[in-house]
C-alpha cells in the first residue's frame, strides 16, 4: 500500500495542487493501491507536496516518484511510445510544470479575486500542512516574493493570462482529435495534462484563462473522457460513505 501525502481536497476536485493530482491520477491509471493522508511540509523529504511512503521509505517529487514506480512495477503506460512521442510528451509536461504552473499560482495568490477565492483553501492548510499558525498575509507575501523572484510575479494579470492562453492553445493543437495526448491510449503524460487542465477549470473565478480553456472543445471532451475512465467513482471525503 502506497501512502500519498498531499494538501486537502478543495473546489470539488481530488486536489488543487496539479502535482498532487498528477501523482494520484498516475496511481489510478496503473492500478496501484494507495491511501491519501494530509501532508506535513515539515516531514516532506523535499519540503513540498506531494510525497509518498513506499515500503517504509518517504520519497518526494511527483516525477521522481513516478519514475521510481515505473522501475519497480514496470512501465505499462509508456512502454510502446516512440522516441518522438516521448519527446512530445516530455516537452508538454515541462511546459505545463515549469510555465503554466506559475500562471496558475499567480491567479491564486496575486490576482485579488483569485486570492479571495483561494483564502478558504489556504486556511484549510493551516496549521496542518504548513506546520503551525501562520498569518494569511505573511504567507501571501512569501508567495508573492517567490513569484517575483521566479519572474511571473513581475507581469500584469493581462500579461500572465496571455502567456497562459498561449500554453493552452498549444496543448489543444497538439491534442487535436486524438482521444489522449499521444494517441488512442492514455500515457503517463495524460496524468499531467488532466491535472493541470482541472486546476484551471475548477477555479471559481471566471478568468480569461478559464474561459479560453473551456472554449477548447477537444480539451473539454478530453477532461470528461479522463474523468469517466479514472475518477468516475471519486467523491469528496465529506460525501464518502463511512
C-alpha positions in Angstrom: 0.0 0.0 0.0 1.3 3.4 -1.0 0.5 6.3 1.3 0.1 9.5 -0.7 0.6 12.7 1.3 -1.0 15.8 -0.2 -2.9 19.0 0.5 -6.7 19.0 1.4 -9.4 18.4 -1.2 -10.9 21.6 -2.5 -13.2 23.1 -5.2 -14.7 19.7 -5.9 -11.5 18.1 -7.2 -9.2 15.5 -5.6 -6.5 18.1 -5.2 -5.8 21.7 -6.3 -2.1 21.1 -6.5 -1.6 19.9 -10.0 1.4 17.9 -8.9 -0.5 16.1 -6.2 -3.4 15.5 -8.6 -0.9 14.3 -11.3 0.5 11.6 -9.0 -2.9 10.4 -7.8 -4.0 10.2 -11.4 -1.0 8.1 -12.3 -1.6 5.7 -9.4 -5.2 5.2 -10.6 -4.1 4.8 -14.2 -1.7 2.0 -13.3 -3.9 0.4 -10.7 -1.6 0.7 -7.7 -3.3 0.6 -4.3 -2.9 3.8 -2.3 -4.3 5.7 0.6 -4.4 9.5 1.0 -3.2 11.4 4.1 -2.8 15.1 4.9 0.7 16.2 4.2 3.1 18.0 6.6 5.7 20.1 4.9 7.9 19.6 8.0 8.1 15.8 7.2 8.2 16.2 3.4 11.6 14.9 2.1 11.9 17.9 -0.3 9.8 20.3 1.7 7.0 20.2 -0.7 4.0 18.1 -1.8 3.2 15.5 -2.8 5.3 12.9 -1.1 4.7 9.2 -0.5 5.6 6.5 1.8 6.6 3.3 0.0 7.9 0.2 1.8 8.5 2.4 4.9 10.5 5.0 3.0 9.5 8.6 2.3 10.0 9.9 -1.2 9.4 13.3 -2.7 8.8 15.0 -6.1 5.9 13.7 -8.2 8.0 12.9 -11.3 10.8 11.1 -9.3 8.1 9.1 -7.6 6.5 8.1 -10.9 9.9 7.1 -12.4 10.6 5.0 -9.3 7.2 3.3 -9.6 7.9 2.6 -13.3 11.2 0.9 -12.4 9.6 -1.1 -9.6 6.4 -2.2 -11.3 7.0 -1.8 -15.0 6.1 0.9 -17.4 2.7 -0.2 -18.7 1.6 3.2 -19.9 4.6 4.4 -21.9 6.5 1.3 -23.0 5.2 1.4 -26.6 5.7 5.0 -27.2 8.1 6.0 -30.0 11.1 8.3 -29.3 9.2 11.1 -31.0 6.1 10.6 -28.8 8.3 10.5 -25.7 9.9 13.8 -26.8 6.5 15.4 -27.4 5.2 14.2 -24.0 8.3 15.4 -22.2 8.0 18.8 -23.9 4.3 19.2 -23.0 5.0 18.1 -19.4 7.8 20.6 -19.0 5.7 23.4 -20.4 2.9 22.7 -18.0 5.0 22.1 -15.0 7.6 24.9 -15.5 5.5 27.6 -17.1 1.7 27.1 -16.9 2.1 26.1 -13.2 3.4 29.6 -12.3 0.5 31.3 -14.1 -1.9 29.2 -12.0 -0.1 30.2 -8.9 -0.3 33.8 -9.9 -4.0 33.7 -10.4 -4.4 32.3 -6.9 -2.0 34.4 -4.9 -1.6 37.7 -6.8 -4.9 38.4 -8.5 -7.3 39.9 -5.9 -10.4 38.0 -6.9 -8.4 34.8 -7.2 -6.8 35.4 -3.8 -10.2 35.9 -2.1 -11.5 32.7 -3.6 -8.3 30.8 -2.5 -8.3 32.0 1.1 -10.5 29.2 2.4 -8.2 26.7 0.7 -5.1 28.2 2.4 -6.9 28.3 5.7 -7.6 24.6 5.4 -3.8 24.0 5.2 -3.1 25.9 8.5 -1.7 24.6 10.7 -1.7 21.0 9.5 0.2 21.3 6.2 2.4 24.4 6.8 3.3 23.2 10.3 1.9 25.9 12.6 -0.2 29.1 12.8 0.9 31.5 10.1 -0.9 34.8 9.3 -2.5 34.7 5.9 -0.9 37.9 4.7 2.5 36.7 5.8 2.0 33.5 3.8 0.8 35.5 0.8 3.8 37.9 0.9 6.0 34.8 0.9 4.4 33.5 -2.3 4.5 37.0 -3.9 8.2 37.1 -3.2 8.7 33.6 -4.8 6.7 34.7 -7.8 8.7 37.9 -8.2 12.0 36.1 -8.0 10.8 33.4 -10.4 9.7 36.2 -12.8 6.0 35.6 -13.3 5.2 38.0 -10.4 6.7 40.9 -12.4 3.9 40.7 -15.0 0.4 42.2 -15.0 -2.6 39.9 -14.9 -3.3 40.6 -18.5 0.2 39.6 -19.5 0.1 36.4 -17.4 -3.3 35.4 -18.9 -1.9 36.0 -22.4 1.1 33.7 -21.7 -1.1 31.1 -20.1 -3.6 31.1 -23.0 -0.8 30.5 -25.4 0.2 27.4 -23.5 -3.4 26.1 -23.6 -3.7 26.8 -27.3 -0.5 24.9 -28.0 -1.8 22.0 -25.9 -5.1 22.0 -27.8 -3.3 22.0 -31.1 -1.1 19.0 -30.1 -4.1 17.1 -28.8 -6.0 17.6 -32.0 -8.7 15.0 -32.5 -6.8 12.3 -30.6 -8.6 10.7 -27.5 -5.5 11.2 -25.4 -2.4 13.4 -25.7 -0.3 11.0 -27.8 -2.9 8.7 -29.4 -5.7 6.3 -28.7 -4.3 5.0 -25.4 -3.5 7.1 -22.3 0.1 7.5 -21.2 1.7 8.9 -18.0 1.8 12.3 -19.7 -2.0 12.4 -19.6 -1.8 12.4 -15.8 0.0 15.7 -16.1 -2.3 17.2 -18.8 -5.5 16.3 -16.9 -4.3 17.6 -13.6 -3.3 21.0 -15.0 -6.5 21.4 -17.0 -8.7 20.7 -14.0 -6.6 23.1 -11.9 -7.6 25.8 -14.3 -11.2 24.8 -14.9 -12.0 24.2 -11.2 -11.1 27.8 -10.3 -14.4 29.5 -9.2 -13.1 32.8 -10.5 -14.2 33.3 -14.2 -10.8 34.3 -15.6 -10.0 34.7 -19.3 -7.8 31.7 -19.0 -10.6 29.6 -17.6 -12.9 30.7 -20.4 -10.2 30.1 -23.0 -9.6 26.6 -21.7 -13.4 25.8 -21.7 -13.6 27.1 -25.3 -11.2 24.4 -26.5 -13.8 21.7 -27.2 -11.2 18.9 -27.6 -9.8 19.7 -24.2 -13.2 19.7 -22.6 -14.0 16.3 -24.1 -10.6 15.0 -23.1 -11.3 16.0 -19.4 -14.7 14.3 -19.5 -13.2 11.2 -21.0 -10.3 11.0 -18.5 -12.6 11.6 -15.5 -15.0 8.9 -16.6 -12.2 6.4 -17.1 -10.3 7.1 -13.9 -12.3 9.2 -11.4 -15.9 8.3 -12.1 -16.3 6.8 -8.6 -14.3 9.6 -6.7 -16.2 11.6 -4.1 -15.0 14.3 -1.8 -14.2 12.9 1.7 -17.2 14.6 3.3 -19.6 12.8 1.0 -18.0 9.4 1.0 -19.7 6.6 2.9 -18.2 5.8 6.3 
